[in-house]
């Protein structure tokens, strides 16, 4: 039972760190934050994200490639 509680607490901490990281990214670049949300939570493809945001696929992909490591670094700091 303790393992289940520990796992649940870890997942909560991970989600809190992700949320904090996305909020910080949104302050710097709202579109990149939105792309991470759409990809991570929505499971959208780069093509779908580009269409939804009205940008080219290469722009959406470039933003994703920059945003993903940024969010990972921010999460590691917490």
Backbone as CSV, one residue per row, in Angstrom:
resi,resn,N_x,N_y,N_z,CA_x,CA_y,CA_z,C_x,C_y,C_z
1,UNK,0.821,-1.201,0.000,0.000,0.000,0.000,0.858,1.255,0.000
2,UNK,1.967,1.255,0.739,2.840,2.423,0.781,3.433,2.737,-0.576
3,UNK,3.716,1.695,-1.383,4.251,1.920,-2.723,3.248,2.668,-3.581
4,UNK,1.967,2.345,-3.444,0.928,3.035,-4.199,0.848,4.500,-3.793
5,UNK,0.942,4.775,-2.519,0.909,6.151,-2.024,2.142,6.898,-2.524
6,UNK,3.311,6.268,-2.443,4.544,6.896,-2.920,4.456,7.215,-4.405
7,UNK,3.925,6.274,-5.193,3.783,6.490,-6.631,2.810,7.622,-6.906
8,UNK,1.715,7.656,-6.167,0.728,8.715,-6.331,1.324,10.080,-5.990
9,UNK,2.092,10.151,-4.923,2.735,11.406,-4.538,3.750,11.839,-5.588
10,UNK,4.493,10.886,-6.149,5.478,11.210,-7.187,4.787,11.757,-8.429
11,UNK,3.679,11.125,-8.818,2.934,11.604,-9.986,2.407,13.013,-9.732
12,UNK,1.914,13.267,-8.527,1.421,14.597,-8.191,2.540,15.624,-8.246
13,UNK,3.709,15.243,-7.739,4.863,16.149,-7.769,5.293,16.409,-9.202
14,UNK,5.279,15.366,-10.046,5.653,15.529,-11.446,4.681,16.461,-12.166
15,UNK,3.395,16.286,-11.911,2.395,17.144,-12.547,2.519,18.584,-12.060
16,UNK,2.809,18.753,-10.794,2.999,20.106,-10.261,4.225,20.753,-10.892
17,UNK,5.305,19.990,-11.033,6.519,20.520,-11.662,6.261,20.854,-13.128
18,UNK,5.513,19.996,-13.823,5.175,20.266,-15.223,4.323,21.525,-15.326
19,UNK,3.346,21.647,-14.459,2.482,22.825,-14.469,3.287,24.101,-14.219
20,UNK,4.163,24.054,-13.226,5.013,25.213,-12.931,5.892,25.558,-14.126
21,UNK,6.447,24.531,-14.766,7.318,24.752,-15.922,6.543,25.361,-17.080
22,UNK,5.344,24.860,-17.321,4.526,25.407,-18.407,4.113,26.844,-18.122
23,UNK,3.802,27.145,-16.879,3.461,28.526,-16.516,4.644,29.456,-16.730
24,UNK,5.831,29.000,-16.356,7.034,29.813,-16.560,7.298,30.007,-18.048
25,UNK,7.128,28.957,-18.836,7.330,29.071,-20.284,6.298,30.010,-20.891
26,UNK,5.069,29.947,-20.421,4.013,30.817,-20.954,4.332,32.291,-20.746
27,UNK,5.045,32.599,-19.666,5.446,33.984,-19.429,6.476,34.452,-20.451
28,UNK,7.314,33.532,-20.898,8.368,33.854,-21.855,7.871,33.727,-23.294
29,UNK,7.139,32.647,-23.569,6.674,32.374,-24.934,5.363,31.580,-24.868
30,UNK,4.234,32.261,-24.882,2.943,31.583,-24.750,2.684,30.518,-25.814
31,UNK,3.117,30.765,-27.041,2.862,29.786,-28.101,3.605,28.479,-27.839
32,UNK,4.839,28.566,-27.405,5.596,27.344,-27.103,4.936,26.575,-25.962
33,UNK,4.459,27.275,-24.961,3.767,26.633,-23.855,2.516,25.913,-24.356
34,UNK,1.776,26.567,-25.222,0.551,25.979,-25.777,0.885,24.732,-26.591
35,UNK,1.978,24.770,-27.336,2.379,23.615,-28.141,2.692,22.422,-27.243
36,UNK,3.408,22.661,-26.150,3.709,21.572,-25.214,2.410,21.004,-24.648
37,UNK,1.496,21.862,-24.253,0.212,21.400,-23.716,-0.543,20.562,-24.747
38,UNK,-0.589,21.045,-25.977,-1.343,20.357,-27.018,-0.726,19.003,-27.352
39,UNK,0.591,18.931,-27.338,1.274,17.685,-27.646,1.204,16.722,-26.465
40,UNK,1.501,17.218,-25.276,1.578,16.359,-24.096,0.198,15.918,-23.614
41,UNK,-0.691,16.873,-23.415,-2.010,16.563,-22.867,-3.035,16.192,-23.936
42,UNK,-2.924,16.830,-25.090,-3.898,16.578,-26.143,-3.520,15.464,-27.093
43,UNK,-2.236,15.114,-27.110,-1.777,14.066,-28.003,-1.845,14.451,-29.473
44,UNK,-1.859,15.750,-29.727,-1.961,16.208,-31.111,-0.644,16.041,-31.857
45,UNK,-0.743,15.843,-33.146,0.439,15.775,-33.994,0.921,17.186,-34.296
46,UNK,2.126,17.267,-34.811,2.663,18.578,-35.197,1.772,19.232,-36.247
47,UNK,1.282,18.440,-37.172,0.396,18.968,-38.214,-0.887,19.536,-37.605
48,UNK,-1.474,18.815,-36.666,-2.706,19.277,-36.015,-2.461,20.536,-35.197
49,UNK,-1.326,20.597,-34.512,-0.984,21.775,-33.717,-0.801,22.984,-34.619
50,UNK,-0.070,22.789,-35.709,0.169,23.884,-36.650,-1.148,24.438,-37.182
51,UNK,-2.036,23.536,-37.543,-3.339,23.962,-38.058,-4.136,24.719,-36.995
52,UNK,-4.146,24.197,-35.775,-4.912,24.823,-34.693,-4.380,26.208,-34.347
53,UNK,-3.063,26.384,-34.436,-2.453,27.669,-34.072,-2.267,28.608,-35.261
54,UNK,-2.538,28.104,-36.460,-2.400,28.943,-37.647,-0.954,29.265,-37.993
55,UNK,-0.070,28.292,-37.745,1.335,28.450,-38.097,1.741,27.291,-38.999
56,UNK,2.912,27.403,-39.603,3.393,26.316,-40.455,3.830,25.131,-39.592
57,UNK,3.891,23.967,-40.219,4.361,22.785,-39.496,5.805,22.971,-39.039
58,UNK,6.616,23.611,-39.871,8.021,23.803,-39.492,8.138,24.733,-38.291
59,UNK,7.264,25.715,-38.191,7.260,26.601,-37.026,6.838,25.831,-35.777
60,UNK,5.785,25.046,-35.891,5.315,24.252,-34.753,6.385,23.257,-34.315
61,UNK,7.041,22.611,-35.271,8.084,21.647,-34.949,9.285,22.332,-34.317
62,UNK,9.675,23.469,-34.856,10.790,24.222,-34.283,10.492,24.673,-32.862
63,UNK,9.278,25.154,-32.640,8.882,25.563,-31.290,8.912,24.374,-30.332
64,UNK,8.437,23.222,-30.783,8.439,22.015,-29.947,9.869,21.624,-29.586
65,UNK,10.756,21.667,-30.571,12.152,21.270,-30.336,12.846,22.201,-29.340
66,UNK,12.436,23.435,-29.272,12.999,24.372,-28.296,12.289,24.267,-26.942
67,UNK,10.992,24.071,-26.969,10.206,24.067,-25.735,10.426,22.808,-24.905
68,UNK,10.538,21.667,-25.553,10.656,20.404,-24.818,11.860,20.398,-23.876
69,UNK,13.079,20.679,-24.350,14.206,20.687,-23.405,14.106,21.809,-22.381
70,UNK,13.486,22.922,-22.744,13.313,24.025,-21.796,12.459,23.560,-20.623
71,UNK,11.336,22.903,-20.936,10.441,22.406,-19.892,11.153,21.338,-19.054
72,UNK,11.891,20.456,-19.707,12.625,19.410,-18.976,13.640,20.018,-18.006
73,UNK,14.350,21.048,-18.446,15.316,21.721,-17.563,14.608,22.362,-16.379
74,UNK,13.504,23.041,-16.643,12.742,23.683,-15.575,12.226,22.665,-14.564
75,UNK,11.757,21.531,-15.060,11.241,20.494,-14.177,12.359,19.910,-13.308
76,UNK,13.539,19.811,-13.861,14.678,19.265,-13.107,15.103,20.178,-11.973
77,UNK,14.806,21.461,-12.105,15.173,22.437,-11.066,14.310,22.324,-9.829
78,UNK,13.124,21.752,-9.985,12.199,21.690,-8.838,12.417,20.459,-8.004
